[in-house]
Amino acid sequence: MQVSQEDRITPQEKRGGASALTIAIVVILLILAAGAYYFFDSKETQPEPEQPTAVTLPEIIPEQPLPTDANLPEPEVEPVPEPVVEPPVAQVTTPQVEPIPTLADSDSYVKAKTLDVANGMKIDPILVEKDIIRHFVVFVDNIAQGELARKVSPLKAPNSQFTVSDMSNKTYLNPDSYHRYDLYADFISNLDEQQLVATYEQLTPLLNQAFDELGYSNGSFNERMIDAIDVVLAAPIIEQAIELNSVSVNYKFVDPQLESLPNAQKLMIRMGPENSKKVKIALRKLKKQLQE
């Protein structure tokens, strides 16, 4: 807001106003004093009267001394208001939006964002190097259908081997195998969901572009993401020993209910109850953020 020159009050004008008021009072006092002096010393022109008999008058002493400049009260000076100073107008700085690369050139960008979200966790060894966004979108799309597409997983498989335990002519899933997924579960459970959602929103244009490449005529990747989360959350948590059957080089669950589960939920069982709980807690928080 600009102040017009007529309304502007400067310090110099304030000092000048106070001085002018004082000078005006002094001038008025001088005029009154001069008028009194002139009144008492003026003589009118008249015929000379007869010489009167000299009369000696007693000296008249005034009851109160006449006022002088020395004992005059100090004039009251009305305070002059301080100049109105307009507060500086805050400059609004528009935050610079980080440019998003094309989908074909997004790997280094996405990897940097992923490492930022990891908050120091060493996930470089398990992160794929090429087409991270496309891998992630296809992987999520498959999980939403209950399937696992290992070839397009955005994370590499564990290095350690799956192991079993033989007891009383029965084969069981070795609990030590659960630890193969500790790094993955810890990575997911230690994520800050708000930071994760913020990064997710930054990557949304790339995710939607990769999702469009899958040829779906309706729906969005965000909806597909929530569907995938629901599938994982529906996986049971098995605390007791899990019996297996050996078929060729693969193993199957002896329990028909477990064997009939979607492959994505079977993976949750192979992660073990503790890792499964960590992942579910993190996914529930993430789902809540995505639906707000």
N, C-alpha and C positions, 0 to 999 in steps of 0.2 A: 504494500500500500504506500503510495507516494503522498507526502505532505506538501500542501501548497505553500508558496513562499510567504503568503500573508499569515498563515497559521503557524509557521515555524517559529519557535522560541529558542534563541541561542543563548549561551552563557553570557556573551557580551551584552546583549539586550537586557538581561536580568540585572547585571551590575549597573548599567546606565540608568535603569528605572529607579533603583534604590537611591542612587546619588541624586537624581533629579528631585525625588521627593524630599530628601534632606535639604537640598538647596532651596526648594520652594518654601519650606517652613522658615528657614533663616531669612529669606528675602521678605516674607510677610512680617516677621518680627522687626526687621529693620525699618520697614515702611511705617509700622505702628509707632516705633520709637521716634522716627523722624517727624511724623505727624504730631506727636505729643510735644516734641521739642519746638516745632513751629508754632503750635497753639499757645504754649506758655511763653514764648519769646516775641511774639508779634505785637506791634503797636499800631493803634488806629490814629489817624490824623484828626485832631480836634483843636478848638481854640484853647489857648493857654488859660487855665483857671487862675483864680486868685491864689496867692501863695498861702497855703494852709499852715496852721500851726503844726510844727513838727510833733509827731506822736510816735513814741517808741513802742513797737508791738513786740509782744513776747515771741520768742522763737518757737515755732510749731514743730514738734517732733512727731512724726507719723507713728501710729501704734504698731503698724507692721512695716518692715523694711520693703522698699520698692523692689520689685523683681529685677534681677539682672540675668545676663546670659549665663552667669556661673551657676545660679541655683534654679534655672528653668528645668522642668522635667524633660527627660529624653522623649522625643516624639516617638509615637508608636508607628512602627513600619510594618505595613501589611506584608505578609509573606507572599512572595511571587512563586507561583506553581512551577515545579520542575518541568523542563521540556519533555514532551511526550516522545519517547524513542520507540519506534516500531521494532519489534523483535525481528531478527534476521529470518528470512524465509528459508526454511530447510530445503535443500536441494534433494530431490528424489532421484536416487540412482537406480536405474533399471538393471537388475542383475543380468549378467551376460549368460545366455543359454549356450551350453556346450554343444557344438555342432555334432550331429549324429552321422556316422559314415554310412555308406551304402551297405546293403546286406552282404554283398560279395566281399567287401573290404572291412567287415566288422569284427573279425576274430581278435585282433590285438585290443580293440576298444572293449569288447565284451570280456576278455580275459582280465583286463585291468579293473573293470567294474567288479568282476567276481572276486578278485583278490582283495579289493577294498572291503567288500561285504564280509569276507572271511576273517577280517580283523586279526591278521597275523598267523592264522592257521596255515600250515604247510599243505596246501591242496594242489600245488603245481603238478606233482607226479600223477595225480588221478584225473586231471583235467585234459580233455582231448584238445588237440592243437588246431584242427581245421573244421570249419562249418559248425561252430559251437551253437549258434542260434538255431540252425536247421535241425541239428541233432536234438536239441532240447525240445523243440516244438513237436517233432515226430515222436519222441520218447513220451512226452506228456499225452499226445493223442492216443498212443497205444495203451498207456496206463488207464486212460479214461474208458477204454474198451476192455480193461482187465488183462491186457497182454503186455508182454515184455519184448521190446525190440533191442536186444543187446548190441547189435551192430551200430545202432544210432544213439546209444546212451551218451549223454554229455560227459559222463565220468567213466573212467576206465575200471575194469573189473579188479577185484582184490588180487594181490599177487600170491597170497598163501592158498593152499589147496583145501578143498572141502574134505572133511574127515568124518569117519563113523566109528562107533564102538560096538564090538560084538560081546554080548553077554547072554549066557544060557541059550545058545543057539539062536539068538535074536540079534538083529542089527538096529542100532539106535543112532540118531543124529548126535554127534559128539558136541557137547556144549562148548568145547574149545573153538569150534568153528564159528561160533557167534562173534568172537573177537575179530574175525576178518572184516567185520562191518563197523567196528568201533569208530574208526576215523570218519566214516560217512555219517554215522548217527551223531557223533560229537559236532561235526561240521554243521549239520542241520539244526541241532538243538541249541548251539551257541550263537546262531544268527540273531541279530537285532531285527525284529520283524518290521519295525518302522523304517529302518535303513534299507531293509530288503524290499519293502514295498516301494520306497522312493526309487531304488535302482530298477525295480520291475517297471515302474511307470516310465523311467527314462528309456528303457529298452522296448517299451510297448510298440512303437512304430515298426521296429525290426521284427518283433514277435508276430505282429499282425501280418506283415508282409510274407514271412515264412509260412504262416498258417494259411494265407490265401493261396500259396503255391500248392497246398494239398487238394485244392479244388472243391472245398465245401461251399455250397450255395448260400447257406445261412449260418447264423451263429458267429461267435467271436472266440478268439483264443482265450480270453479271460474266463468265459463260460466253460471252455474245455478244461482249463486249469482247475476250476472248482470241481468239475466232474471227476477229474483224476484224483484230487485230494479226497473226495468222498469215497472212492474205491479203496484207497489206502487205509482210510480211517475205519472202514468196515472189516478190515482183517482181524481175525481173532488173535488174542495173546495167549500163547500156550506156555504154562509154567512147568508142566510135568515132562518127563522123557517122551520123545517122539520116535515111534518105531517106524522103520523103513523097510521096503522091499527092494532087492537088487534086481533090476531088469536090464540085461545087457550091461552097458557101462553107466547106466543112469540109476538113480534111486527114486522111488515113489513112496508116498505116505501110505502106511497100512490102513489108517483110518480113512474110510471112503469119503467122509465129509470134508476132511482136509484135502484129500486128493482132488475133490471136485471144485475146489476153490479156484478163482482166477489166478493166473500165474503171478500177477502183481502182488496178490495177497500171500501167495506161497513164499515169495521173496521176503515179505515182512516176517513170516514165521522163521525162515532160515536165518534172519538177523538176530533172533533170540528175543526173549521177553523184555529185557532191559533196554536194548537198542530200539525195539519196536515202540516202547513207551516214550522214549525221547523224541522219536520222529513224529509220533502222533501229537504230542504236546505242541511241538513246533508247527505242525501243519494246521492244528486248530487255531492257533494264533494268526497264522498267515491267512487262513480262510476268512477269519473275522475281519482282518484288515482289507482284504480284497472285496468284501461285500459291503463295506461302509461307504 
